[in-house]
Amino acid sequence: MADFVIEAQQIPAPERHAFIFQSFDNLEGGESLIIVNTHDPIPLLRQFDDRKAGQFVHEYLEQGPQTWRLKITKKKKEGCCGFCAD
């Protein structure tokens, strides 16, 4: 299973977070998004904490100074193989 890479700066700012959340919602458990950005995506992580608490884990793959790469992985539901519908 390949990670879905989102070049955040290529998406118009008013649509960016909505696109990222829609992409996350389309993931199966265990799949990941990699968000590439020109700044630390702290506001996005705060939104994930508010909207998707307990549904994901994240890790920085790169932390600046010019490029940030953040991996957000959708957790599998307990007892789920990751291929069932949410």
N, C-alpha and C positions, 0 to 999 in steps of 0.2 A: 504494500500500500504506500503510494507516494504522498508526500506532504503537498498541500496546496499552498503555493507561494503567492502572496499579495504584495505588489509594489505599491505601497500606500500613496506615494506622491503622484502616481499615475491616475488616481481616482479624484474627481473634483471634491474639494473639501466638504461641501454640503451633503455629499452622498457617501463619504468615506466610511464612517462608523456603521451606517446602516448596511452597507455592502459587506463589511467585515462580519457583522452579527448574522446576516443572512447566510454567509458562507459557513460560519460556525454551525448554524442550525442545520445545514445540509450535510454535515459530517456524520459519519457513523462513530460509535464509541471506539476509542483507540486511535482515531485519525487526528491529524494535526493541520493547523494553519501555521505558516511562517510569514510573519508580517515584517516587511523591510521598510524602514522609514529613515528620515533624515534627522529625527530627534527621538528622545526617549518617549515611548508611548504610554506614559504614566496615566494621562486622562482616560485612555482606552482601557487600561487595566482596572481603573476605578469603576468604569462602567460595567466591565465584566464582573467585578466583585458584586456590584449592585444587582445586575440583571441575571447573572448565571452562577450565583454563589453555589459552590459544591459540585458544579458540573464540569469543571476544567482544572487543569494544572498548567503552569507556564514556566518557561525558562528562557533566559537570554542566551542567544547563540553568539551575539556580538553586541558590544556596548560602546559604540561611538569611537572616536569623537564625531565622525562624519556619517557613519551608518550604524543603525541599530537593527538587529534581527531578533525578533521575539517569536518563540514557538509556543503556541497555545494548543493543547491537546484536550479533546473532548473525552471525559471519563466514560468508561463503560458502566452501565447500570449494574448494580450488584447481582451476581448470578447470571449475567447476560454475556453472550459470546461476542457482542458488538455488532451483530447483523440484524437485530430486531428493530422495529420502528420505535421511536421515542414515545 
